[in-house]
């Protein structure tokens, strides 16, 4: 937990949360409150053909071609 405290980054190990500095542990931007967790949802994977189009389009935008 010294590393988490030093770099000010949350730790995913639930058993060690008590060892994290209070300023980090109580930061809602790092540790999402329980009442907000219910609002989160995973992004579903898209079909490969759609992903290919999205990647090619982004590369055209990024490179100008």
mmCIF file as gemmi writes it, N, C-alpha and C atoms, coordinates in Angstrom:
data_model
loop_
_atom_site.group_PDB
_atom_site.id
_atom_site.type_symbol
_atom_site.label_atom_id
_atom_site.label_alt_id
_atom_site.label_comp_id
_atom_site.label_asym_id
_atom_site.label_entity_id
_atom_site.label_seq_id
_atom_site.pdbx_PDB_ins_code
_atom_site.Cartn_x
_atom_site.Cartn_y
_atom_site.Cartn_z
_atom_site.occupancy
_atom_site.B_iso_or_equiv
_atom_site.pdbx_formal_charge
_atom_site.auth_seq_id
_atom_site.auth_asym_id
_atom_site.pdbx_PDB_model_num
ATOM 1 N N . UNK Axp A 1 ? 0.795 -1.166 0 1 0 ? 1 A 1
ATOM 2 C CA . UNK Axp A 1 ? 0 0 0 1 0 ? 1 A 1
ATOM 3 C C . UNK Axp A 1 ? 0.854 1.253 0 1 0 ? 1 A 1
ATOM 4 N N . UNK Axp A 2 ? 2.14 1.058 0.251 1 0 ? 2 A 1
ATOM 5 C CA . UNK Axp A 2 ? 3.049 2.193 0.15 1 0 ? 2 A 1
ATOM 6 C C . UNK Axp A 2 ? 3.05 2.731 -1.273 1 0 ? 2 A 1
ATOM 7 N N . UNK Axp A 3 ? 2.989 1.832 -2.249 1 0 ? 3 A 1
ATOM 8 C CA . UNK Axp A 3 ? 2.984 2.261 -3.651 1 0 ? 3 A 1
ATOM 9 C C . UNK Axp A 3 ? 1.713 3.05 -3.955 1 0 ? 3 A 1
ATOM 10 N N . UNK Axp A 4 ? 0.578 2.567 -3.506 1 0 ? 4 A 1
ATOM 11 C CA . UNK Axp A 4 ? -0.686 3.268 -3.75 1 0 ? 4 A 1
ATOM 12 C C . UNK Axp A 4 ? -0.672 4.647 -3.101 1 0 ? 4 A 1
ATOM 13 N N . UNK Axp A 5 ? -0.159 4.724 -1.906 1 0 ? 5 A 1
ATOM 14 C CA . UNK Axp A 5 ? -0.079 6.023 -1.225 1 0 ? 5 A 1
ATOM 15 C C . UNK Axp A 5 ? 0.919 6.95 -1.92 1 0 ? 5 A 1
ATOM 16 N N . UNK Axp A 6 ? 2.015 6.391 -2.378 1 0 ? 6 A 1
ATOM 17 C CA . UNK Axp A 6 ? 3.052 7.209 -3.018 1 0 ? 6 A 1
ATOM 18 C C . UNK Axp A 6 ? 2.578 7.786 -4.354 1 0 ? 6 A 1
ATOM 19 N N . UNK Axp A 7 ? 1.971 6.935 -5.189 1 0 ? 7 A 1
ATOM 20 C CA . UNK Axp A 7 ? 1.544 7.411 -6.508 1 0 ? 7 A 1
ATOM 21 C C . UNK Axp A 7 ? 0.11 7.94 -6.501 1 0 ? 7 A 1
ATOM 22 N N . UNK Axp A 8 ? -0.531 7.865 -5.335 1 0 ? 8 A 1
ATOM 23 C CA . UNK Axp A 8 ? -1.905 8.367 -5.154 1 0 ? 8 A 1
ATOM 24 C C . UNK Axp A 8 ? -2.854 7.708 -6.147 1 0 ? 8 A 1
ATOM 25 N N . UNK Axp A 9 ? -2.821 6.378 -6.169 1 0 ? 9 A 1
ATOM 26 C CA . UNK Axp A 9 ? -3.638 5.59 -7.082 1 0 ? 9 A 1
ATOM 27 C C . UNK Axp A 9 ? -4.379 4.544 -6.272 1 0 ? 9 A 1
ATOM 28 N N . UNK Axp A 10 ? -5.642 4.254 -6.596 1 0 ? 10 A 1
ATOM 29 C CA . UNK Axp A 10 ? -6.397 3.278 -5.809 1 0 ? 10 A 1
ATOM 30 C C . UNK Axp A 10 ? -5.838 1.866 -5.938 1 0 ? 10 A 1
ATOM 31 N N . UNK Axp A 11 ? -6.133 1.072 -4.946 1 0 ? 11 A 1
ATOM 32 C CA . UNK Axp A 11 ? -5.694 -0.312 -4.896 1 0 ? 11 A 1
ATOM 33 C C . UNK Axp A 11 ? -6.917 -1.203 -5.079 1 0 ? 11 A 1
ATOM 34 N N . UNK Axp A 12 ? -6.819 -2.231 -5.886 1 0 ? 12 A 1
ATOM 35 C CA . UNK Axp A 12 ? -7.971 -3.097 -6.156 1 0 ? 12 A 1
ATOM 36 C C . UNK Axp A 12 ? -8.124 -4.219 -5.144 1 0 ? 12 A 1
ATOM 37 N N . UNK Axp A 13 ? -7.151 -4.405 -4.28 1 0 ? 13 A 1
ATOM 38 C CA . UNK Axp A 13 ? -7.201 -5.469 -3.28 1 0 ? 13 A 1
ATOM 39 C C . UNK Axp A 13 ? -8.072 -5.009 -2.108 1 0 ? 13 A 1
ATOM 40 N N . UNK Axp A 14 ? -9.292 -5.553 -2.01 1 0 ? 14 A 1
ATOM 41 C CA . UNK Axp A 14 ? -10.249 -5.125 -0.984 1 0 ? 14 A 1
ATOM 42 C C . UNK Axp A 14 ? -9.704 -5.302 0.425 1 0 ? 14 A 1
ATOM 43 N N . UNK Axp A 15 ? -8.879 -6.313 0.646 1 0 ? 15 A 1
ATOM 44 C CA . UNK Axp A 15 ? -8.365 -6.584 1.975 1 0 ? 15 A 1
ATOM 45 C C . UNK Axp A 15 ? -7.373 -5.551 2.467 1 0 ? 15 A 1
ATOM 46 N N . UNK Axp A 16 ? -6.856 -4.758 1.58 1 0 ? 16 A 1
ATOM 47 C CA . UNK Axp A 16 ? -5.842 -3.773 1.972 1 0 ? 16 A 1
ATOM 48 C C . UNK Axp A 16 ? -6.349 -2.337 1.912 1 0 ? 16 A 1
ATOM 49 N N . UNK Axp A 17 ? -7.613 -2.144 1.674 1 0 ? 17 A 1
ATOM 50 C CA . UNK Axp A 17 ? -8.165 -0.794 1.558 1 0 ? 17 A 1
ATOM 51 C C . UNK Axp A 17 ? -7.935 0.017 2.824 1 0 ? 17 A 1
ATOM 52 N N . UNK Axp A 18 ? -7.98 -0.639 3.984 1 0 ? 18 A 1
ATOM 53 C CA . UNK Axp A 18 ? -7.772 0.08 5.241 1 0 ? 18 A 1
ATOM 54 C C . UNK Axp A 18 ? -6.359 0.652 5.355 1 0 ? 18 A 1
ATOM 55 N N . UNK Axp A 19 ? -5.421 0.122 4.601 1 0 ? 19 A 1
ATOM 56 C CA . UNK Axp A 19 ? -4.037 0.579 4.662 1 0 ? 19 A 1
ATOM 57 C C . UNK Axp A 19 ? -3.762 1.779 3.757 1 0 ? 19 A 1
ATOM 58 N N . UNK Axp A 20 ? -4.715 2.118 2.898 1 0 ? 20 A 1
ATOM 59 C CA . UNK Axp A 20 ? -4.571 3.247 1.979 1 0 ? 20 A 1
ATOM 60 C C . UNK Axp A 20 ? -4.798 4.542 2.76 1 0 ? 20 A 1
ATOM 61 N N . UNK Axp A 21 ? -4.077 5.574 2.412 1 0 ? 21 A 1
ATOM 62 C CA . UNK Axp A 21 ? -4.223 6.875 3.074 1 0 ? 21 A 1
ATOM 63 C C . UNK Axp A 21 ? -5.67 7.347 2.968 1 0 ? 21 A 1
ATOM 64 N N . UNK Axp A 22 ? -6.222 7.93 4.04 1 0 ? 22 A 1
ATOM 65 C CA . UNK Axp A 22 ? -7.619 8.373 4.034 1 0 ? 22 A 1
ATOM 66 C C . UNK Axp A 22 ? -7.953 9.338 2.889 1 0 ? 22 A 1
ATOM 67 N N . UNK Axp A 23 ? -7.022 10.2 2.514 1 0 ? 23 A 1
ATOM 68 C CA . UNK Axp A 23 ? -7.29 11.151 1.425 1 0 ? 23 A 1
ATOM 69 C C . UNK Axp A 23 ? -7.558 10.424 0.117 1 0 ? 23 A 1
ATOM 70 N N . UNK Axp A 24 ? -6.932 9.29 -0.078 1 0 ? 24 A 1
ATOM 71 C CA . UNK Axp A 24 ? -7.141 8.493 -1.284 1 0 ? 24 A 1
ATOM 72 C C . UNK Axp A 24 ? -8.366 7.605 -1.106 1 0 ? 24 A 1
ATOM 73 N N . UNK Axp A 25 ? -8.445 6.956 0.035 1 0 ? 25 A 1
ATOM 74 C CA . UNK Axp A 25 ? -9.508 5.987 0.305 1 0 ? 25 A 1
ATOM 75 C C . UNK Axp A 25 ? -10.898 6.617 0.277 1 0 ? 25 A 1
ATOM 76 N N . UNK Axp A 26 ? -11.012 7.863 0.684 1 0 ? 26 A 1
ATOM 77 C CA . UNK Axp A 26 ? -12.322 8.527 0.746 1 0 ? 26 A 1
ATOM 78 C C . UNK Axp A 26 ? -12.599 9.419 -0.46 1 0 ? 26 A 1
ATOM 79 N N . UNK Axp A 27 ? -11.752 9.343 -1.471 1 0 ? 27 A 1
ATOM 80 C CA . UNK Axp A 27 ? -11.943 10.131 -2.683 1 0 ? 27 A 1
ATOM 81 C C . UNK Axp A 27 ? -12.952 9.414 -3.584 1 0 ? 27 A 1
ATOM 82 N N . UNK Axp A 28 ? -14.135 9.996 -3.813 1 0 ? 28 A 1
ATOM 83 C CA . UNK Axp A 28 ? -15.156 9.32 -4.626 1 0 ? 28 A 1
ATOM 84 C C . UNK Axp A 28 ? -14.765 9.168 -6.094 1 0 ? 28 A 1
ATOM 85 N N . UNK Axp A 29 ? -13.755 9.905 -6.548 1 0 ? 29 A 1
ATOM 86 C CA . UNK Axp A 29 ? -13.28 9.74 -7.924 1 0 ? 29 A 1
ATOM 87 C C . UNK Axp A 29 ? -12.401 8.511 -8.075 1 0 ? 29 A 1
ATOM 88 N N . UNK Axp A 30 ? -11.851 8.029 -6.962 1 0 ? 30 A 1
ATOM 89 C CA . UNK Axp A 30 ? -10.998 6.845 -7.011 1 0 ? 30 A 1
ATOM 90 C C . UNK Axp A 30 ? -11.735 5.596 -6.552 1 0 ? 30 A 1
ATOM 91 N N . UNK Axp A 31 ? -12.499 5.726 -5.496 1 0 ? 31 A 1
ATOM 92 C CA . UNK Axp A 31 ? -13.286 4.61 -4.974 1 0 ? 31 A 1
ATOM 93 C C . UNK Axp A 31 ? -14.759 5.004 -5.101 1 0 ? 31 A 1
ATOM 94 N N . UNK Axp A 32 ? -15.425 4.434 -6.071 1 0 ? 32 A 1
ATOM 95 C CA . UNK Axp A 32 ? -16.805 4.803 -6.38 1 0 ? 32 A 1
ATOM 96 C C . UNK Axp A 32 ? -17.718 4.388 -5.225 1 0 ? 32 A 1
ATOM 97 N N . UNK Axp A 33 ? -18.558 5.32 -4.733 1 0 ? 33 A 1
ATOM 98 C CA . UNK Axp A 33 ? -19.471 4.983 -3.642 1 0 ? 33 A 1
ATOM 99 C C . UNK Axp A 33 ? -20.464 3.88 -4.06 1 0 ? 33 A 1
ATOM 100 N N . UNK Axp A 34 ? -20.888 3.109 -3.072 1 0 ? 34 A 1
ATOM 101 C CA . UNK Axp A 34 ? -21.798 1.991 -3.325 1 0 ? 34 A 1
ATOM 102 C C . UNK Axp A 34 ? -23.076 2.427 -4.038 1 0 ? 34 A 1
ATOM 103 N N . UNK Axp A 35 ? -23.631 3.586 -3.684 1 0 ? 35 A 1
ATOM 104 C CA . UNK Axp A 35 ? -24.876 4.033 -4.316 1 0 ? 35 A 1
ATOM 105 C C . UNK Axp A 35 ? -24.69 4.378 -5.791 1 0 ? 35 A 1
ATOM 106 N N . UNK Axp A 36 ? -23.48 4.673 -6.201 1 0 ? 36 A 1
ATOM 107 C CA . UNK Axp A 36 ? -23.2 4.982 -7.608 1 0 ? 36 A 1
ATOM 108 C C . UNK Axp A 36 ? -22.868 3.731 -8.426 1 0 ? 36 A 1
ATOM 109 N N . UNK Axp A 37 ? -22.41 2.679 -7.777 1 0 ? 37 A 1
ATOM 110 C CA . UNK Axp A 37 ? -22.035 1.46 -8.485 1 0 ? 37 A 1
ATOM 111 C C . UNK Axp A 37 ? -23.206 0.861 -9.264 1 0 ? 37 A 1
ATOM 112 N N . UNK Axp A 38 ? -24.413 1.004 -8.732 1 0 ? 38 A 1
ATOM 113 C CA . UNK Axp A 38 ? -25.578 0.431 -9.413 1 0 ? 38 A 1
ATOM 114 C C . UNK Axp A 38 ? -25.87 1.128 -10.739 1 0 ? 38 A 1
ATOM 115 N N . UNK Axp A 39 ? -25.333 2.327 -10.944 1 0 ? 39 A 1
ATOM 116 C CA . UNK Axp A 39 ? -25.551 3.061 -12.192 1 0 ? 39 A 1
ATOM 117 C C . UNK Axp A 39 ? -24.587 2.635 -13.301 1 0 ? 39 A 1
ATOM 118 N N . UNK Axp A 40 ? -23.54 1.931 -12.949 1 0 ? 40 A 1
ATOM 119 C CA . UNK Axp A 40 ? -22.539 1.538 -13.937 1 0 ? 40 A 1
ATOM 120 C C . UNK Axp A 40 ? -22.978 0.298 -14.706 1 0 ? 40 A 1
ATOM 121 N N . UNK Axp A 41 ? -22.528 0.198 -15.92 1 0 ? 41 A 1
ATOM 122 C CA . UNK Axp A 41 ? -22.833 -0.976 -16.736 1 0 ? 41 A 1
ATOM 123 C C . UNK Axp A 41 ? -21.661 -1.228 -17.677 1 0 ? 41 A 1
ATOM 124 N N . UNK Axp A 42 ? -21.448 -2.485 -18.023 1 0 ? 42 A 1
ATOM 125 C CA . UNK Axp A 42 ? -20.339 -2.792 -18.939 1 0 ? 42 A 1
ATOM 126 C C . UNK Axp A 42 ? -20.711 -2.468 -20.385 1 0 ? 42 A 1
ATOM 127 N N . UNK Axp A 43 ? -19.729 -2.15 -21.167 1 0 ? 43 A 1
ATOM 128 C CA . UNK Axp A 43 ? -19.946 -1.93 -22.593 1 0 ? 43 A 1
ATOM 129 C C . UNK Axp A 43 ? -19.932 -3.295 -23.275 1 0 ? 43 A 1
ATOM 130 N N . UNK Axp A 44 ? -20.948 -3.562 -24.042 1 0 ? 44 A 1
ATOM 131 C CA . UNK Axp A 44 ? -21.039 -4.856 -24.724 1 0 ? 44 A 1
ATOM 132 C C . UNK Axp A 44 ? -20.117 -4.867 -25.934 1 0 ? 44 A 1
ATOM 133 N N . UNK Axp A 45 ? -19.515 -6.009 -26.211 1 0 ? 45 A 1
ATOM 134 C CA . UNK Axp A 45 ? -18.659 -6.085 -27.399 1 0 ? 45 A 1
ATOM 135 C C . UNK Axp A 45 ? -19.489 -5.93 -28.68 1 0 ? 45 A 1
ATOM 136 N N . UNK Axp A 46 ? -18.87 -5.33 -29.695 1 0 ? 46 A 1
ATOM 137 C CA . UNK Axp A 46 ? -19.562 -5.177 -30.97 1 0 ? 46 A 1
ATOM 138 C C . UNK Axp A 46 ? -19.018 -6.214 -31.951 1 0 ? 46 A 1
ATOM 139 N N . UNK Axp A 47 ? -19.774 -6.524 -32.982 1 0 ? 47 A 1
ATOM 140 C CA . UNK Axp A 47 ? -19.297 -7.504 -33.971 1 0 ? 47 A 1
ATOM 141 C C . UNK Axp A 47 ? -17.987 -7.062 -34.617 1 0 ? 47 A 1
ATOM 142 N N . UNK Axp A 48 ? -17.175 -8.016 -35.009 1 0 ? 48 A 1
ATOM 143 C CA . UNK Axp A 48 ? -15.872 -7.721 -35.601 1 0 ? 48 A 1
ATOM 144 C C . UNK Axp A 48 ? -15.982 -6.865 -36.864 1 0 ? 48 A 1
ATOM 145 N N . UNK Axp A 49 ? -16.999 -7.102 -37.674 1 0 ? 49 A 1
ATOM 146 C CA . UNK Axp A 49 ? -17.163 -6.305 -38.895 1 0 ? 49 A 1
ATOM 147 C C . UNK Axp A 49 ? -17.385 -4.831 -38.546 1 0 ? 49 A 1
ATOM 148 N N . UNK Axp A 50 ? -18.173 -4.571 -37.525 1 0 ? 50 A 1
ATOM 149 C CA . UNK Axp A 50 ? -18.419 -3.198 -37.086 1 0 ? 50 A 1
ATOM 150 C C . UNK Axp A 50 ? -17.161 -2.597 -36.482 1 0 ? 50 A 1
ATOM 151 N N . UNK Axp A 51 ? -16.448 -3.377 -35.701 1 0 ? 51 A 1
ATOM 152 C CA . UNK Axp A 51 ? -15.197 -2.909 -35.103 1 0 ? 51 A 1
ATOM 153 C C . UNK Axp A 51 ? -14.175 -2.562 -36.184 1 0 ? 51 A 1
ATOM 154 N N . UNK Axp A 52 ? -14.123 -3.36 -37.235 1 0 ? 52 A 1
ATOM 155 C CA . UNK Axp A 52 ? -13.208 -3.108 -38.344 1 0 ? 52 A 1
ATOM 156 C C . UNK Axp A 52 ? -13.541 -1.782 -39.011 1 0 ? 52 A 1
ATOM 157 N N . UNK Axp A 53 ? -14.821 -1.524 -39.242 1 0 ? 53 A 1
ATOM 158 C CA . UNK Axp A 53 ? -15.244 -0.254 -39.858 1 0 ? 53 A 1
ATOM 159 C C . UNK Axp A 53 ? -14.878 0.917 -38.953 1 0 ? 53 A 1
ATOM 160 N N . UNK Axp A 54 ? -15.128 0.757 -37.662 1 0 ? 54 A 1
ATOM 161 C CA . UNK Axp A 54 ? -14.822 1.829 -36.722 1 0 ? 54 A 1
ATOM 162 C C . UNK Axp A 54 ? -13.319 2.113 -36.701 1 0 ? 54 A 1
ATOM 163 N N . UNK Axp A 55 ? -12.503 1.068 -36.696 1 0 ? 55 A 1
ATOM 164 C CA . UNK Axp A 55 ? -11.055 1.239 -36.677 1 0 ? 55 A 1
ATOM 165 C C . UNK Axp A 55 ? -10.567 1.903 -37.958 1 0 ? 55 A 1
ATOM 166 N N . UNK Axp A 56 ? -11.069 1.45 -39.091 1 0 ? 56 A 1
ATOM 167 C CA . UNK Axp A 56 ? -10.652 2.05 -40.363 1 0 ? 56 A 1
ATOM 168 C C . UNK Axp A 56 ? -11.078 3.508 -40.456 1 0 ? 56 A 1
ATOM 169 N N . UNK Axp A 57 ? -12.281 3.807 -40.003 1 0 ? 57 A 1
ATOM 170 C CA . UNK Axp A 57 ? -12.768 5.19 -40.03 1 0 ? 57 A 1
ATOM 171 C C . UNK Axp A 57 ? -11.915 6.068 -39.134 1 0 ? 57 A 1
ATOM 172 N N . UNK Axp A 58 ? -11.619 5.593 -37.923 1 0 ? 58 A 1
ATOM 173 C CA . UNK Axp A 58 ? -10.79 6.377 -37.01 1 0 ? 58 A 1
ATOM 174 C C . UNK Axp A 58 ? -9.405 6.606 -37.603 1 0 ? 58 A 1
ATOM 175 N N . UNK Axp A 59 ? -8.827 5.596 -38.221 1 0 ? 59 A 1
ATOM 176 C CA . UNK Axp A 59 ? -7.51 5.757 -38.835 1 0 ? 59 A 1
ATOM 177 C C . UNK Axp A 59 ? -7.541 6.756 -39.977 1 0 ? 59 A 1
ATOM 178 N N . UNK Axp A 60 ? -8.639 6.783 -40.731 1 0 ? 60 A 1
ATOM 179 C CA . UNK Axp A 60 ? -8.775 7.781 -41.806 1 0 ? 60 A 1
ATOM 180 C C . UNK Axp A 60 ? -8.848 9.179 -41.215 1 0 ? 60 A 1
ATOM 181 N N . UNK Axp A 61 ? -9.572 9.33 -40.136 1 0 ? 61 A 1
ATOM 182 C CA . UNK Axp A 61 ? -9.687 10.642 -39.479 1 0 ? 61 A 1
ATOM 183 C C . UNK Axp A 61 ? -8.329 11.055 -38.928 1 0 ? 61 A 1
ATOM 184 N N . UNK Axp A 62 ? -7.679 10.124 -38.267 1 0 ? 62 A 1
ATOM 185 C CA . UNK Axp A 62 ? -6.412 10.409 -37.6 1 0 ? 62 A 1
ATOM 186 C C . UNK Axp A 62 ? -5.294 10.761 -38.578 1 0 ? 62 A 1
ATOM 187 N N . UNK Axp A 63 ? -5.243 10.055 -39.709 1 0 ? 63 A 1
ATOM 188 C CA . UNK Axp A 63 ? -4.156 10.267 -40.656 1 0 ? 63 A 1
ATOM 189 C C . UNK Axp A 63 ? -4.511 11.229 -41.776 1 0 ? 63 A 1
ATOM 190 N N . UNK Axp A 64 ? -5.772 11.544 -41.961 1 0 ? 64 A 1
ATOM 191 C CA . UNK Axp A 64 ? -6.188 12.442 -43.023 1 0 ? 64 A 1
ATOM 192 C C . UNK Axp A 64 ? -6.386 11.754 -44.361 1 0 ? 64 A 1
ATOM 193 N N . UNK Axp A 65 ? -6.395 10.412 -44.362 1 0 ? 65 A 1
ATOM 194 C CA . UNK Axp A 65 ? -6.621 9.664 -45.611 1 0 ? 65 A 1
ATOM 195 C C . UNK Axp A 65 ? -7.898 8.893 -45.569 1 0 ? 65 A 1
